Amino acid sequence: QVQVVESGGGLAQAGGSLRLSCAASGRTFSSYDMGWYRQAPGKEREFVAAISWSGGSTYYADSVKGRFTISRDNAKNTVYLQMNSLKPEDTAIYYCTADGGWGQGTQVTVSS
């Protein structure tokens, strides 16, 4: 199973930006798709974005489309989530997932 570790969360103002990183280990990084999910207080975990093993295909939740960009660097075994035009409703714990493995999450807080 793949192990993943997220980083890059923090506090941002509405309209600001943050970049999350997810480092993976345990299996050939370029052989699996990766994704980001988030869970806000009192809500269920929801899909945010995903990227195919080659990076050639990306998928986004409607709520983040046009504001967030997922990318990967297979040479660094890392996937990124660039978050722009942040909104208070983006506040959540963000989780990275790959090949059945989940990270511990990183907190993102957006103030109005």
Disulfide bonds with the S-S distance in Angstrom:
Cys22-Cys96 2.05
